[in-house]
């Protein structure tokens, strides 16, 4: 299990950010309102987590309008997809080692 915890990306690992990245890995872009429903959090809390992901370069926010209503679309970036794949790989390594140790 050498070095695996170091490979777990702390930016992604939080519950809300993990949910956002998992959802965006299948649906990108996603509307802010979709992410509110998926993460079961508040607008302000989601905004804070999206800022962390955006600062890391993992997501890009696109603000505009749908009709007369404001709309924010959240896109997973190439760096975000790469980080997501690396995160999943690190988890797989960690869980594989854990399963071997338990047997």
C-alpha positions as CSV (number, residue, x, y, z in Angstrom):
1,X,0.0,0.0,0.0
2,X,3.0,2.2,-0.3
3,X,2.3,5.7,-1.5
4,X,-1.4,5.2,-2.2
5,X,-2.8,7.7,0.3
6,X,-0.5,10.3,-1.3
7,X,-2.2,9.6,-4.6
8,X,-5.7,10.3,-3.2
9,X,-6.5,13.8,-4.5
10,X,-7.8,15.9,-1.5
11,X,-9.5,18.4,-3.8
12,X,-11.7,15.6,-5.2
13,X,-12.0,13.5,-2.0
14,X,-14.6,15.7,-0.1
15,X,-18.1,14.3,-0.3
16,X,-19.7,17.1,-2.3
17,X,-16.7,17.5,-4.7
18,X,-16.6,13.7,-5.1
19,X,-20.3,13.7,-6.1
20,X,-19.8,16.6,-8.5
21,X,-16.8,14.9,-10.2
22,X,-18.6,11.6,-10.4
23,X,-21.7,13.2,-12.0
24,X,-19.7,15.4,-14.4
25,X,-17.7,12.3,-15.5
26,X,-21.0,11.1,-17.1
27,X,-22.8,14.3,-17.8
28,X,-20.8,17.4,-18.8
29,X,-21.8,20.1,-18.8
30,X,-24.3,19.9,-16.0
31,X,-26.6,22.7,-14.8
32,X,-25.9,24.1,-11.4
33,X,-29.5,23.1,-10.4
34,X,-28.8,19.5,-11.3
35,X,-25.7,19.5,-9.1
36,X,-27.7,21.0,-6.2
37,X,-30.1,18.0,-6.5
38,X,-27.3,15.4,-6.8
39,X,-25.2,16.8,-4.0
40,X,-28.2,17.5,-1.7
41,X,-26.6,20.7,-0.5
42,X,-27.3,24.5,-0.6
43,X,-26.4,26.9,-3.3
44,X,-23.8,28.6,-1.2
45,X,-22.2,25.3,-0.2
46,X,-22.1,24.0,-3.7
47,X,-20.6,27.3,-4.9
48,X,-17.8,27.0,-2.4
49,X,-17.0,23.5,-3.5
50,X,-17.2,24.4,-7.2
51,X,-14.7,27.3,-6.5
52,X,-12.2,24.7,-5.1
53,X,-12.6,22.5,-8.2
54,X,-12.4,25.5,-10.5
55,X,-9.2,26.8,-8.7
56,X,-7.7,23.4,-9.2
57,X,-8.6,23.6,-12.9
58,X,-10.9,20.6,-12.7
59,X,-14.1,22.4,-13.7
60,X,-15.0,25.4,-15.8
61,X,-18.1,27.5,-15.0
62,X,-20.1,29.0,-17.9
63,X,-22.6,31.7,-16.8
64,X,-25.4,32.7,-19.2
65,X,-29.1,32.8,-19.5
66,X,-31.8,30.3,-20.4
67,X,-34.5,32.6,-21.6
68,X,-34.6,35.4,-19.1
69,X,-33.3,33.2,-16.2
70,X,-29.7,33.0,-15.2
71,X,-28.1,29.7,-15.9
72,X,-24.7,28.3,-14.8
73,X,-23.3,25.3,-16.6
74,X,-20.4,23.3,-15.0
75,X,-18.0,21.6,-17.4
76,X,-15.4,19.0,-16.4
77,X,-12.0,20.1,-18.0
78,X,-9.4,17.8,-19.5
79,X,-7.3,18.3,-16.3
80,X,-10.4,17.4,-14.3
81,X,-11.0,14.2,-16.3
82,X,-7.3,13.2,-15.9
83,X,-7.5,13.9,-12.1
84,X,-10.7,11.9,-11.9
85,X,-9.2,8.9,-13.6
86,X,-6.1,9.1,-11.4
87,X,-8.3,9.4,-8.3
88,X,-10.2,6.3,-9.3
89,X,-7.0,4.4,-10.0
90,X,-5.6,5.4,-6.6
91,X,-8.8,4.2,-4.9
92,X,-8.7,0.9,-6.8
93,X,-5.1,0.4,-5.6
94,X,-6.1,1.2,-2.1
95,X,-9.1,-1.0,-2.1
96,X,-7.2,-3.8,-3.8
97,X,-4.5,-3.7,-1.1
98,X,-7.2,-3.6,1.6
99,X,-9.0,-6.6,0.2
100,X,-5.7,-8.6,0.0
101,X,-4.9,-7.7,3.6
102,X,-8.3,-8.8,4.8
103,X,-8.1,-12.2,3.3
